[in-house]
Amino acid sequence: TNQAVMTARQLLSILRLSQALCRLRLSEEVSQEDVDEAIRLTHASKASLLEDTTNNNRGSSMNTGSGGYMEDTTSNIYAIMRDHAIQVRNGNITYMQVEAMVVKK
């Protein structure tokens, strides 16, 4: 099984993130989706720290290939959208544009 050791501090941060996401939805109950998103955000945060460390040591650009640090799909799609927005210097992007870019990659 793929299990990771978590500290009490990490569990508390996931709890707090879940509660914050719940409040953003104007809900009084934390849903499983809130917890899942909090865990994803925690993993993405860790991955970005590893990515920054690796890039500083190697002087290379973002590594998103197999064995890379941004392994979850949501983060990969977000990175594609962010890179596109930087290239075109426009924050607007349609779903069809995102779909075309993701399928191409």
Protein Blocks (a to p, Z undefined) as FASTA:
>chain_A
ZZddddfklmmmmmmmmmmmmmmnopabdcfklmmmmmmmmmmmmmmmmmmmmmmmnopa
cdfbehiablbfklmmmmmmmmmmmmnopabdcfklmmmmmmmZZ
